[in-house]
């Protein structure tokens, strides 16, 4: 969608209502009764006059009410009017100057607040926001003064407000566009006809008596009150316990459309402005915002502190942020003089849990400044660790907010996986200080411009910090490419860029398609749309002598959903040796019935290499533009195999004729090192997903992973484990499950015993940072597979660790495998172990340790304990609010708890949706996490019934969940029999 609604030059709403009100009313002087001569005709005439006056008055009242209804009610008749009214509210409407223009005669022209987007007739230049925060009763009061520039003549100021009690509104005319006082007539106070909320679009409307003029500056002043909500959006509160005392803090989360919950504003990303913030609060608290405190004062009357923060650069409303808390901090400073502070609970700061994030943030600011050749724009950067938050983190400019689990690290108990995840969250958010804060999307349909780039730099930045992790070249394949292609292969997927109209639709663009697909596939202090990016890239290509229209090519990838599967086969019509291959493309979809009549095509950059038992030839690049093409690549014979999409650098899957698959499998079984690590991982992922979607026989991926006992690299093992866990979800309740688990253990056993278990001693931060990450992660992967699929020795080792911990009260379990050991121990041991883990969960202060202890409790085979945990998580404060979703999901992952979690989710849906419904990732995570394990006809019917009865069928998460469950059921119906038939065959069997 373009910018026609909000671009400054667009006359979306014509001239506005421009009502003229009658200003002259004839009033006759009163006379006494004795001066009146009574006459029948005069009496009759007088009576008729009175009747006429009554009728006219009634009509005027009706018209007035009708006008009130137009402004104060939505289309369903819901009242949306405030009790306050400006002067002149009783005047009459003169209909001679309506604002209906041309063919546009609908309500949106006369009433711009009925449009889902702001009209664009005025735009903000600066906000002066003053707030008083009352932490004793969790309320705040505020005054905002907004400097406005009029773009198109209008009588209406339409902006956003949600859940605010507006007390007073004034508008003044300030002067010309430069902000200088004006000597032209009409300056000063503007008469307000009325002002009212329009809740249907979360808007507030100020209707003036006369029009504002283009190129003039006005000032809107609004005073308001609101609650500091006990939810996770807007200006919300949180708490933590320290020394048995409950302490509170309040913090903002405005992205994407929740600044309007905290103050009246133009809450769309294109409306950038500067902000001056003043916070007044009890002196026991500290206040933070995007900018440093410019001045501070104490009141003589009540002793409260007032902090005035420096004026921000131009930015969108959703990046404004503030917090009121009693945290402490550690700080450092970059070589260029930027002060970095990490604020957290005093005990977390004292323990040094924030030091790691502070250290890498300092390094990252220098790295990004050198990489982008643009200095960090603010004088400081604060990192705030809060106990609960709807997302992992939020990149507010100068005040980035993180949930504690994504920024606090205790090296004594945190695993390398936890450290890696924390590192990438910090890298992502610091990148946003350039992509997002400095360069912002025009509208939410292009949210991928900021999220995709930030996700890309998770791997670039992490490689800079820890080159040995090899994140960009290897881990990206399994953690990003393979994960997002699972979602993007569904018919319920969507293009990277998607139109967004209603405020309720905005959250749906914040998903892994926007975050991760772009990574698989810029203007300062401004907004950017995708065409800006394509134009710059095309210019760069042409400067290198390549006449390629990047926009034409990329529109196929960003404006179409999904991705292609490219099938490569040798040209059988030629006599050997041959030099030709046939390549075809089609839209990859898991649902076989939805693949019919699909006409989508892409411009595909296909890399292809040919090889044999001893060598691989150099790769060729082929551009595929049509459904089917023939290309010459080099000499081949009967023993030559082909591999496409080298190291999975392209966003598509590759299939081959069955003979080529046989040659590739033979090569992997005899000498896998001939094929690169990235290609081995890619072949595993493609084979399993092609088989699941029905493009390949079920035996192809199973025979392919038969080479894994010889695999020494982490990446192919990680790709295989992801695919095997997907199958495990489908099969873990089937009668023949043992055939599958035994086959997996057969592949795992030799490498698991060779790698062994990590040492017992706790690691230091230096050890964690310098360890061979790939080796540690391979060892962890093998232990997880062995314990998950029932290796007896793995089970004995886990039980021994737990028993030693209980008897000695010393935890000697290596941090990198604690989650595996805890879960295995709880699943195999008795109720006393569950109670022990529950006690440790409450006594631990390390956030990473608390997380894995809580998840371990969901591994029990005891349904009574699982039910108890589910009920405690939602109905008490024993489980942190943001962890409730994880509890429900992990109970659902347990085959013994699947029915419990699914039933609990449906029974408690109203409570869960009320608590998390507006928090996009949390609600989507809950729905997908609970439903992805469902795979029977009964469960599919229950899901359909739930969608119909709950009235939430239009949401994006539920249709996707329905398609996944339908796919699970379809796989059982079409492929399970073939799958188990292959497993019953001897090892020498083929996959035909």
Buried (B, 14 or more C-beta within 10 A) or exposed (E): BEBEBBBBEBBBBBBBBBBBEEEEEEEEEEEEEEEEEEEEEEEEEEEEEEEEEEEEEEEEEEEBEEBBEBBBBBEEEEEBBBEBBBEEEEBBBEEEEBBEBEEEEEEBBBBBBBBBBBBBBBBBBBBBBBBBBBBEEBEBBBBBBBBBBBBBBBBBBBBBBBBBBBBEBBBBBBBBEEBEEBEEEEBEEBEBBBBBBBBBBBBBBBBBBBBBBBEBBBBBBBBBEBBBBEBBBBBBBBBBEEEEEEBBBBBBBBBBBBBBBBBBBBBBBBBBBBBBBBBBBBEEBBBBBBBBBEEEEEEEEEEBBBBBBBBBBBBBBBBBBBBBBBBBBBEBEBEEEBBBBBBBBBBBBEBBBBBBBBBBBBBBBBBBBEBBEBEBBBEBBBBBBBBBBBBBBBBBBBBBBBBBBBBBBBBBBBBBBBBBBBBBBBBBBBBBBBBBBBBBBBBBBBBBBBBBBBBBBBBBBBBBBBEEBBBBEBBBBBBBBBBBBBBBBBBBBBBBBBEBEEBBBBBBBBBBBBBBBBBBBBEEEBBBBBEBBBBBBBEEBEEEEEEBBBBEBBBBBBEBBBBBBBBBBBBEEEEEEBEBBBBBBBBBBBBEEBBEEEEBBBBBBBBBBBBBEEEBBEBBEBEBEEEEBEBEBBEBEEEBBBBBBBBBEBBBBBBBBBEBBBBBBBBBBEEBEBBBBBBBBBBBBBBBBBBBBBBBBBBBBBBBBBBBBBBBBBBBBBBBBBBBBBBBBBBBBBEEBEBBBEBBBBBBBEBBEEBEBBEEEBBEBEEBBEBEBBEBBBBBBBBBBBBBBEBEEBBEBBBEBBEBBBEEEEBEBBBBBBBBBBBBBBBBBEEEBBEBBBEBBEEBBBBBBBBBBBBBBBBBBBBEBBBBBBEBBBEEEEBBBBBBBBBBBBBBBBBBBBBBBBEBBBEBBEEBBEBBBBBBBBBBBBBBBBBBBBBEEEBBEBBBEBBEEBEBEEBBBBBBBBBBBBBBBBBBEEBBEEBBEBBEEEEEBEBE
